[in-house]
């Protein structure tokens, strides 16, 4: 299990016990003033999905490195839009 928390973003990895095609359970979130701005997770029963601009949509998991890259890209996109 890996857990990292820095400022207003954090991520957590464990073992998936849901409908996943990979062994990872994860949650990555970027929060500003108590509001989730960006999120990627695979909550049990929902599989891999993202939360962007208040909309939940399916996402495609390829590997952990790409997941972290996708998360950072979305966080930076929203930080730069301010």
N, C-alpha and C positions, 0 to 999 in steps of 0.2 A: 504494500500500500504506500502511496506517495501523497503527501498533502503539502501544499505550499500556499501561503497567504502573504500577500504583499500589498499594502495600501488598500485600495478598493477593489482589487481583483484577487481571486483565489482559484485553485484547482485541486481536485481530489481524484485519486485513482484507486480502485480496489478490484475485486473479482466480480464479474457480471453473473447474475443469476436470473436473467430475464431473456427475452427473445432477441438475442444478439448473435451475430455470426462471428464474433470475436470474444476473447476471454475477459475483456475489460469492462469494469463499471466505472463511470466517470461523471464528474460535474465540474464545469468551468464556468465562472460567473464574474461579471464586472458590474459593480454596484456604485451608483452615485446618489448621495443623499437618501439612502434607503431604498432606492428604486433600481431594479435590475435593468441594465441597459443592454447587455449582451449575455447570453447563456448558451452553453452546449452541454447536453447531458443525455443519458440513456436510462431514464426512470423506468422501473419495472412496468411492463405492460405497454410502454410507448415506443421502446426501441430508441435508436439514435435520432436526435432532433435538436433544433436550435430555437432560441428565443431572440428575435431581432426586431427592433422597433415595435415591441409589444405583440408580435405575431409569432406563434409557434408553428414550425414547419419541419418536415422530415429532413434529415441531413444524411450524408453518405460518409461513413467511417472507412478510412483506408488504413491508417496506422496512427500511433500516438503522436509521432512527430508532426504529421500533417494536421491532426486535430489541434495541437497547440499553435501551429502556424496559422490555421484558419481563425482561431480565437483571437490571437494577437492582431491579425489583419482587421478583423471586425471592431476590436476595441480601438485601434488607432484610427480607423475610418470615422468612428463616432467622436473621438477626441478632437480630430482635425476639423470636424464639421462645426464645432462650437465657436 
